[in-house]
Amino acid sequence: MSAPDAGTPRRLVVLRHAKSAWPDGVPDHERPLAPRGLRDAPAAGRALADAGFRPDLTLCSTAVRARRTWELAAAQWEAPPPPARFDPRLYAADVPEILEVVGETPAEVGALLLVGHNPGLEELVLDLAREGRDGALDRVRLKFPTSAIAVLTWYGLHWRALAPGTALLTSTTVPRG
């Protein structure tokens, strides 16, 4: 894979983990997916595959619910996507922390999938998007629920150049199983 040039659009696809359970005595980081999450995570993967999106790299929180969302979603591609990188900094991260992790992405990555948590992911989408298509920004402002997907497009030579107001929110969807 060769590095995109400044004229090539890059895509950041943000996927909020699927619905999680709240079992007694289980630490937040270890919470599993709820039955609805077990249905919705594969639906998110199918939505991404049906849209023709295949990540060059996936960055995923280390939380059990995020990891499981990625595993179930990734199983929906006809050919498996490259393995995810699990980064503990994405657990409960705010926008600056998320941008720090994303900024370390190699320049040759043109399509990045980010799997994590709210409120950080919702705030990231709203901060990055200078505008949105077809009411996408309004939908995110209203709610970015579990399994929600936001697709941002931007131009830049390096992922560290991704900054507030530099992207276009091209679509949002909330797949349900």
Accessible surface in RSA format (square Angstrom, percent):
REM  Atomic radii and reference values for relative SASA: ProtOr
REM  Chains: A
REM  Algorithm: Lee & Richards
REM  Probe-radius: 1.40
REM  Slices: 20
REM RES _ NUM      All-atoms   Total-Side   Main-Chain    Non-polar    All polar
REM                ABS   REL    ABS   REL    ABS   REL    ABS   REL    ABS   REL
RES MET A   1   151.63  78.5  68.65  45.4  82.98 197.6  83.14  70.7  68.49  90.7
RES SER A   2    98.73  83.4  77.54 103.5  21.19  48.8  51.09 108.8  47.63  66.7
RES ALA A   3    61.33  56.4  36.92  57.0  24.41  55.5  36.92  52.0  24.41  64.7
RES PRO A   4    20.68  15.1   8.52   7.8  12.16  44.2  17.27  14.3   3.42  21.2
RES ASP A   5    87.04  61.0  82.90  82.5   4.14   9.8  37.85  89.1  49.19  49.1
RES ALA A   6    56.28  51.7  48.06  74.2   8.22  18.7  48.32  68.0   7.96  21.1
RES GLY A   7    61.00  75.2   0.00   N/A  61.00  75.2  36.63 100.5  24.37  54.6
RES THR A   8    52.91  37.6  51.15  51.9   1.77   4.2  36.48  49.0  16.44  24.9
RES PRO A   9    66.97  48.8  55.66  50.7  11.31  41.1  55.66  46.0  11.31  70.3
RES ARG A  10     0.00   0.0   0.00   0.0   0.00   0.0   0.00   0.0   0.00   0.0
RES ARG A  11    83.92  35.2  83.70  42.7   0.22   0.5  22.48  30.7  61.45  37.2
RES LEU A  12     0.37   0.2   0.37   0.3   0.00   0.0   0.37   0.3   0.00   0.0
RES VAL A  13     0.18   0.1   0.18   0.2   0.00   0.0   0.18   0.2   0.00   0.0
RES VAL A  14     0.00   0.0   0.00   0.0   0.00   0.0   0.00   0.0   0.00   0.0
RES LEU A  15     0.03   0.0   0.03   0.0   0.00   0.0   0.03   0.0   0.00   0.0
RES ARG A  16    45.26  19.0  45.26  23.1   0.00   0.0   0.00   0.0  45.26  27.4
RES HIS A  17    10.22   5.6  10.22   7.1   0.00   0.0   4.10   4.2   6.12   7.1
RES ALA A  18     0.00   0.0   0.00   0.0   0.00   0.0   0.00   0.0   0.00   0.0
RES LYS A  19    76.86  37.5  76.86  47.2   0.00   0.0  28.15  25.3  48.70  51.9
RES SER A  20     6.24   5.3   3.44   4.6   2.80   6.5   0.00   0.0   6.24   8.7
RES ALA A  21    26.94  24.8  22.35  34.5   4.59  10.4  26.94  37.9   0.00   0.0
RES TRP A  22   181.43  72.8 154.83  74.9  26.60  62.5 144.62  77.1  36.80  59.7
RES PRO A  23    52.59  38.3  33.75  30.8  18.84  68.5  45.54  37.6   7.05  43.8
RES ASP A  24   146.95 102.9 118.62 118.1  28.33  67.0  42.20  99.3 104.74 104.5
RES GLY A  25    85.53 105.5   0.00   N/A  85.53 105.5  45.16 123.9  40.37  90.4
RES VAL A  26    53.07  34.9  36.96  33.5  16.12  38.8  37.93  33.0  15.14  41.1
RES PRO A  27    86.63  63.1  74.22  67.7  12.41  45.1  86.10  71.1   0.53   3.3
RES ASP A  28    59.72  41.8  50.16  49.9   9.56  22.6  33.60  79.1  26.12  26.0
RES HIS A  29    53.53  29.3  52.42  36.4   1.11   2.8  45.33  46.7   8.20   9.5
RES GLU A  30    80.90  46.4  73.41  55.5   7.49  17.8  30.43  58.9  50.47  41.2
RES ARG A  31    14.97   6.3  14.97   7.6   0.00   0.0   4.13   5.6  10.84   6.6
RES PRO A  32    51.02  37.2  50.67  46.2   0.35   1.3  51.02  42.1   0.00   0.0
RES LEU A  33    12.92   7.2   0.39   0.3  12.54  31.5   0.39   0.3  12.54  33.7
RES ALA A  34    13.91  12.8  13.77  21.2   0.14   0.3  13.91  19.6   0.00   0.0
RES PRO A  35    96.90  70.6  94.50  86.1   2.40   8.7  95.88  79.2   1.02   6.3
RES ARG A  36    89.53  37.6  87.84  44.8   1.69   4.0  35.90  49.1  53.63  32.5
RES GLY A  37     0.00   0.0   0.00   N/A   0.00   0.0   0.00   0.0   0.00   0.0
RES LEU A  38    81.35  45.3  72.09  51.6   9.26  23.3  72.21  50.7   9.14  24.6
RES ARG A  39   123.08  51.7 115.61  58.9   7.47  17.8  57.23  78.2  65.84  39.9
RES ASP A  40     1.85   1.3   1.85   1.8   0.00   0.0   0.00   0.0   1.85   1.8
RES ALA A  41     0.04   0.0   0.00   0.0   0.04   0.1   0.04   0.1   0.00   0.0
RES PRO A  42    20.01  14.6  20.01  18.2   0.00   0.0  20.01  16.5   0.00   0.0
RES ALA A  43     8.34   7.7   5.45   8.4   2.89   6.6   5.90   8.3   2.45   6.5
RES ALA A  44     0.00   0.0   0.00   0.0   0.00   0.0   0.00   0.0   0.00   0.0
RES GLY A  45     0.00   0.0   0.00   N/A   0.00   0.0   0.00   0.0   0.00   0.0
RES ARG A  46   104.64  43.9 103.98  53.0   0.66   1.6  48.26  66.0  56.38  34.2
RES ALA A  47    31.64  29.1  18.75  28.9  12.90  29.3  26.46  37.3   5.19  13.7
RES LEU A  48     5.50   3.1   5.20   3.7   0.30   0.8   5.50   3.9   0.00   0.0
RES ALA A  49    30.13  27.7  14.00  21.6  16.13  36.7  15.16  21.3  14.97  39.7
RES ASP A  50   127.65  89.4  89.60  89.2  38.06  90.0  34.45  81.1  93.20  93.0
RES ALA A  51    79.55  73.1  41.85  64.6  37.70  85.8  55.43  78.1  24.13  63.9
RES GLY A  52    59.05  72.8   0.00   N/A  59.05  72.8  35.89  98.5  23.15  51.9
RES PHE A  53     4.56   2.3   3.52   2.2   1.04   2.7   3.62   2.2   0.94   2.7
RES ARG A  54   104.04  43.7  94.29  48.1   9.76  23.2  49.71  67.9  54.33  32.9
RES PRO A  55     1.81   1.3   0.24   0.2   1.57   5.7   0.24   0.2   1.57   9.8
RES ASP A  56    44.32  31.0  34.28  34.1  10.04  23.8   1.84   4.3  42.48  42.4
RES LEU A  57    11.75   6.5  11.40   8.2   0.35   0.9  11.75   8.3   0.00   0.0
RES THR A  58     0.31   0.2   0.16   0.2   0.15   0.4   0.00   0.0   0.31   0.5
RES LEU A  59     9.05   5.0   9.05   6.5   0.00   0.0   9.05   6.4   0.00   0.0
RES CYS A  60     0.00   0.0   0.00   0.0   0.00   0.0   0.00   0.0   0.00   0.0
RES SER A  61     0.00   0.0   0.00   0.0   0.00   0.0   0.00   0.0   0.00   0.0
RES THR A  62    27.06  19.2  23.51  23.8   3.55   8.5  21.31  28.6   5.76   8.7
RES ALA A  63     0.00   0.0   0.00   0.0   0.00   0.0   0.00   0.0   0.00   0.0
RES VAL A  64    51.92  34.2  51.03  46.2   0.89   2.1  51.64  44.9   0.27   0.7
RES ARG A  65    14.02   5.9  14.02   7.1   0.00   0.0   0.00   0.0  14.02   8.5
RES ALA A  66     0.00   0.0   0.00   0.0   0.00   0.0   0.00   0.0   0.00   0.0
RES ARG A  67    84.14  35.3  84.14  42.9   0.00   0.0  14.73  20.1  69.41  42.1
RES ARG A  68    94.91  39.8  94.27  48.1   0.64   1.5  24.39  33.3  70.52  42.7
RES THR A  69     0.17   0.1   0.17   0.2   0.00   0.0   0.17   0.2   0.00   0.0
RES TRP A  70    15.08   6.1  15.08   7.3   0.00   0.0   3.45   1.8  11.63  18.9
RES GLU A  71    82.29  47.2  71.27  53.9  11.01  26.2  33.91  65.6  48.37  39.5
RES LEU A  72    30.76  17.1  30.60  21.9   0.16   0.4  30.74  21.6   0.02   0.0
RES ALA A  73     0.00   0.0   0.00   0.0   0.00   0.0   0.00   0.0   0.00   0.0
RES ALA A  74    15.21  14.0  12.75  19.7   2.46   5.6  13.01  18.3   2.20   5.8
RES ALA A  75    76.57  70.4  40.09  61.9  36.47  83.0  52.79  74.3  23.78  63.0
RES GLN A  76    57.88  32.4  36.78  26.9  21.10  50.2   2.72   5.8  55.16  41.8
RES TRP A  77    21.77   8.7  11.56   5.6  10.21  24.0  11.33   6.0  10.44  16.9
RES GLU A  78   185.08 106.3 144.31 109.2  40.77  97.1  65.58 126.8 119.50  97.6
RES ALA A  79    57.49  52.9  53.04  81.8   4.46  10.1  54.98  77.4   2.52   6.7
RES PRO A  80   106.96  78.0  97.15  88.6   9.80  35.6  98.02  80.9   8.94  55.6
RES PRO A  81    12.10   8.8   1.83   1.7  10.27  37.3   1.84   1.5  10.26  63.8
RES PRO A  82    48.26  35.2  40.94  37.3   7.33  26.6  47.67  39.4   0.59   3.7
RES PRO A  83   117.63  85.7 102.66  93.6  14.97  54.4 111.26  91.9   6.37  39.6
RES ALA A  84    15.26  14.0   0.00   0.0  15.26  34.7   0.00   0.0  15.26  40.4
RES ARG A  85   125.51  52.7 120.90  61.6   4.61  11.0  48.34  66.1  77.17  46.8
RES PHE A  86    67.95  34.0  40.70  25.2  27.25  70.9  40.70  24.7  27.25  78.0
RES ASP A  87    20.57  14.4  19.69  19.6   0.88   2.1   5.44  12.8  15.13  15.1
RES PRO A  88    94.02  68.5  83.81  76.4  10.21  37.1  84.07  69.4   9.94  61.8
RES ARG A  89    94.94  39.9  83.23  42.4  11.71  27.9  64.23  87.8  30.71  18.6
RES LEU A  90     6.59   3.7   2.72   1.9   3.87   9.7   2.72   1.9   3.87  10.4
RES TYR A  91    62.83  29.3  51.54  29.3  11.29  29.4  40.17  30.2  22.66  27.9
RES ALA A  92    79.61  73.2  43.90  67.7  35.72  81.2  56.21  79.2  23.41  62.0
RES ALA A  93     8.87   8.2   0.21   0.3   8.66  19.7   1.21   1.7   7.66  20.3
RES ASP A  94    69.32  48.6  67.20  66.9   2.11   5.0  30.00  70.6  39.31  39.2
RES VAL A  95    13.70   9.0  13.20  12.0   0.50   1.2  13.20  11.5   0.50   1.3
RES PRO A  96    93.63  68.2  83.01  75.7  10.62  38.6  87.93  72.6   5.70  35.4
RES GLU A  97    81.34  46.7  79.26  60.0   2.09   5.0  27.71  53.6  53.63  43.8
RES ILE A  98     3.81   2.2   3.81   2.8   0.00   0.0   3.81   2.7   0.00   0.0
RES LEU A  99    33.50  18.7  27.30  19.5   6.20  15.6  27.62  19.4   5.88  15.8
RES GLU A 100   103.64  59.5  90.53  68.5  13.10  31.2  38.51  74.5  65.13  53.2
RES VAL A 101     4.37   2.9   2.48   2.2   1.89   4.6   2.48   2.2   1.89   5.1
RES VAL A 102     0.37   0.2   0.37   0.3   0.00   0.0   0.37   0.3   0.00   0.0
RES GLY A 103    15.95  19.7   0.00   N/A  15.95  19.7   6.26  17.2   9.69  21.7
RES GLU A 104   102.70  59.0  75.05  56.8  27.65  65.8  50.36  97.4  52.34  42.7
RES THR A 105    10.12   7.2   0.08   0.1  10.04  23.9   2.07   2.8   8.05  12.2
RES PRO A 106    39.50  28.8  28.79  26.2  10.71  38.9  39.50  32.6   0.00   0.0
RES ALA A 107    26.24  24.1  20.07  31.0   6.17  14.0  20.17  28.4   6.07  16.1
RES GLU A 108    69.46  39.9  68.34  51.7   1.13   2.7  15.47  29.9  53.99  44.1
RES VAL A 109     6.80   4.5   6.80   6.2   0.00   0.0   6.80   5.9   0.00   0.0
RES GLY A 110    15.45  19.1   0.00   N/A  15.45  19.1  12.74  35.0   2.71   6.1
RES ALA A 111    12.67  11.7  12.67  19.6   0.00   0.0  12.67  17.8   0.00   0.0
RES LEU A 112     0.00   0.0   0.00   0.0   0.00   0.0   0.00   0.0   0.00   0.0
RES LEU A 113     0.00   0.0   0.00   0.0   0.00   0.0   0.00   0.0   0.00   0.0
RES LEU A 114     0.86   0.5   0.86   0.6   0.00   0.0   0.86   0.6   0.00   0.0
RES VAL A 115     0.04   0.0   0.00   0.0   0.04   0.1   0.00   0.0   0.04   0.1
RES GLY A 116     2.15   2.7   0.00   N/A   2.15   2.7   2.15   5.9   0.00   0.0
RES HIS A 117    12.66   6.9   8.48   5.9   4.19  10.7   8.23   8.5   4.43   5.2
RES ASN A 118    39.14  27.0  17.34  16.8  21.79  52.5  10.78  25.9  28.35  27.4
RES PRO A 119    93.33  68.0  92.72  84.5   0.61   2.2  93.30  77.0   0.03   0.2
RES GLY A 120     2.43   3.0   0.00   N/A   2.43   3.0   0.95   2.6   1.48   3.3
RES LEU A 121     2.97   1.7   2.97   2.1   0.00   0.0   2.97   2.1   0.00   0.0
RES GLU A 122    40.07  23.0  40.07  30.3   0.00   0.0   3.61   7.0  36.46  29.8
RES GLU A 123    77.00  44.2  75.58  57.2   1.42   3.4  30.33  58.7  46.67  38.1
RES LEU A 124     0.16   0.1   0.16   0.1   0.00   0.0   0.16   0.1   0.00   0.0
RES VAL A 125     0.00   0.0   0.00   0.0   0.00   0.0   0.00   0.0   0.00   0.0
RES LEU A 126    52.60  29.3  37.20  26.6  15.40  38.7  37.28  26.2  15.33  41.2
RES ASP A 127    62.57  43.8  52.36  52.1  10.21  24.1   7.93  18.7  54.64  54.5
RES LEU A 128     0.13   0.1   0.13   0.1   0.00   0.0   0.13   0.1   0.00   0.0
RES ALA A 129    10.34   9.5   0.00   0.0  10.34  23.5   0.00   0.0  10.34  27.4
RES ARG A 130   130.25  54.7  95.72  48.8  34.53  82.2  47.41  64.8  82.84  50.2
RES GLU A 131    93.03  53.4  90.88  68.8   2.15   5.1  25.13  48.6  67.90  55.4
RES GLY A 132    28.38  35.0   0.00   N/A  28.38  35.0   0.71   1.9  27.67  62.0
RES ARG A 133   127.49  53.5 122.09  62.2   5.40  12.9  39.87  54.5  87.62  53.1
RES ASP A 134   132.54  92.8 100.67 100.2  31.86  75.3  41.87  98.6  90.66  90.4
RES GLY A 135    36.52  45.0   0.00   N/A  36.52  45.0  26.74  73.4   9.78  21.9
RES ALA A 136     0.06   0.1   0.00   0.0   0.06   0.1   0.00   0.0   0.06   0.2
RES LEU A 137    20.75  11.6  20.40  14.6   0.35   0.9  20.40  14.3   0.35   0.9
RES ASP A 138    92.12  64.5  86.53  86.1   5.59  13.2  29.19  68.7  62.93  62.8
RES ARG A 139   109.26  45.9 104.87  53.5   4.40  10.5  69.09  94.4  40.17  24.3
RES VAL A 140     1.54   1.0   1.17   1.1   0.37   0.9   1.52   1.3   0.02   0.1
RES ARG A 141   141.36  59.4 117.32  59.8  24.03  57.2  49.53  67.7  91.83  55.7
RES LEU A 142   156.82  87.3 128.53  92.0  28.29  71.1 134.09  94.2  22.73  61.2
RES LYS A 143   137.71  67.2 126.74  77.8  10.97  26.1  74.90  67.4  62.81  66.9
RES PHE A 144     3.23   1.6   2.67   1.7   0.56   1.5   2.67   1.6   0.56   1.6
RES PRO A 145    20.21  14.7  19.43  17.7   0.79   2.9  20.21  16.7   0.00   0.0
RES THR A 146    12.74   9.1  11.48  11.6   1.25   3.0  10.78  14.5   1.95   3.0
RES SER A 147     0.14   0.1   0.14   0.2   0.00   0.0   0.08   0.2   0.06   0.1
RES ALA A 148     1.63   1.5   1.63   2.5   0.00   0.0   1.63   2.3   0.00   0.0
RES ILE A 149     2.73   1.6   2.70   2.0   0.03   0.1   2.70   1.9   0.03   0.1
RES ALA A 150     0.00   0.0   0.00   0.0   0.00   0.0   0.00   0.0   0.00   0.0
RES VAL A 151    22.22  14.6  22.22  20.1   0.00   0.0  22.22  19.3   0.00   0.0
RES LEU A 152     0.35   0.2   0.35   0.2   0.00   0.0   0.35   0.2   0.00   0.0
RES THR A 153    23.67  16.8  22.35  22.7   1.33   3.2  17.35  23.3   6.33   9.6
RES TRP A 154     3.73   1.5   2.19   1.1   1.54   3.6   3.73   2.0   0.00   0.0
RES TYR A 155   126.71  59.2 104.36  59.4  22.35  58.2  69.43  52.2  57.28  70.6
RES GLY A 156    11.18  13.8   0.00   N/A  11.18  13.8  11.18  30.7   0.00   0.0
RES LEU A 157    92.02  51.2  86.22  61.7   5.80  14.6  86.22  60.6   5.80  15.6
RES HIS A 158    69.20  37.8  68.69  47.7   0.52   1.3  45.54  46.9  23.67  27.5
RES TRP A 159     2.46   1.0   0.00   0.0   2.46   5.8   0.00   0.0   2.46   4.0
RES ARG A 160   167.93  70.5 140.49  71.6  27.44  65.3  58.56  80.0 109.37  66.3
RES ALA A 161    57.47  52.8  37.13  57.3  20.34  46.3  47.57  67.0   9.90  26.2
RES LEU A 162     7.44   4.1   0.70   0.5   6.74  16.9   0.70   0.5   6.74  18.1
RES ALA A 163    37.68  34.6  37.36  57.7   0.31   0.7  37.68  53.1   0.00   0.0
RES PRO A 164    84.13  61.3  65.87  60.0  18.26  66.4  66.25  54.7  17.88 111.1
RES GLY A 165    35.65  44.0   0.00   N/A  35.65  44.0  21.57  59.2  14.08  31.5
RES THR A 166    52.43  37.3  40.15  40.7  12.28  29.3  45.16  60.7   7.27  11.0
RES ALA A 167     0.00   0.0   0.00   0.0   0.00   0.0   0.00   0.0   0.00   0.0
RES LEU A 168    25.59  14.3  25.59  18.3   0.00   0.0  25.59  18.0   0.00   0.0
RES LEU A 169     0.00   0.0   0.00   0.0   0.00   0.0   0.00   0.0   0.00   0.0
RES THR A 170    27.29  19.4  16.58  16.8  10.72  25.5  12.53  16.8  14.77  22.3
RES SER A 171    49.32  41.7  47.55  63.5   1.78   4.1  34.97  74.5  14.36  20.1
RES THR A 172    25.20  17.9   8.62   8.7  16.58  39.5   7.76  10.4  17.44  26.4
RES THR A 173    62.26  44.3  54.06  54.8   8.19  19.5  36.12  48.5  26.13  39.5
RES VAL A 174    61.22  40.3  40.68  36.8  20.54  49.5  40.68  35.3  20.54  55.7
RES PRO A 175    14.88  10.8   4.94   4.5   9.94  36.1  14.88  12.3   0.00   0.0
RES ARG A 176   109.63  46.0  80.16  40.9  29.47  70.2  55.26  75.5  54.37  33.0
RES GLY A 177    56.06  69.1   0.00   N/A  56.06  69.1  23.68  65.0  32.39  72.5
END  Absolute sums over single chains surface
CHAIN  1 A     8083.6       6387.6       1696.0       4613.0       3470.6
END  Absolute sums over all chains
TOTAL          8083.6       6387.6       1696.0       4613.0       3470.6
